[in-house]
Amino acid sequence: MSGWLEVFIVLATVAIIIQSAILVAMFIELRAALERFNKIAGELQSRMGPILLRVNRILDDSEDRIHSIMSDASEITRVARGQAQKVDRVLSEAMERLRTQITRVDQIITGTLEVVEETGSKFRRTVWGPMQQASAIIKGIKTGLDVMRGHQQRRPASAEPVTQDEELFI
């Protein structure tokens, strides 16, 4: 057994040496990667520094302008809202006046139509009715005269007496 123990100790020693070598290699690689990272970070910082400085200056310079633009936009919005409210009031008043005028016009037209209708019925009763009656009387007289003339003109021409039924038939 003692032989196996020595083999295991040798194997453990070799494993520890290999692990130590791997850890040293990892440490060296990590240090190289860290140096590259620091170099890249330095370059980035040297490039970004002036850009950030310019952006900071621009923001400082434009802060007053931005504030002015925002206050102007706020003022424009306030004025536009006020004007919209005025327009709404004016349109509401105009619509109300228009409704009132339309109602008045409707009443006037209704009254006018009633007067025209009443005048037409009065005209029919007072003028047209008597005219129809007078026209009927005139037609009656004309028919009577025509009948009397017809009898006088027919008697000399015809030798036969015509009966009353035959005259009515014709």
Secondary structure, 3 states (H helix, E strand, C coil): CHHHHHHHHHHHHHHHHHHHHHHHHHHHHHHHHHHHHHHHHHHHHHHHHHHHHHHHHHHHHHHHHHHHHHHHHHHHHHHHHHHHHHHHHHHHHHHHHHHHHHHHHHHHHHHHHHHHHHHHHHHHHHHHHHHHHHHHHHHHHHHHHHHHHHHHHHHHHCCCCCCHHHHHHC
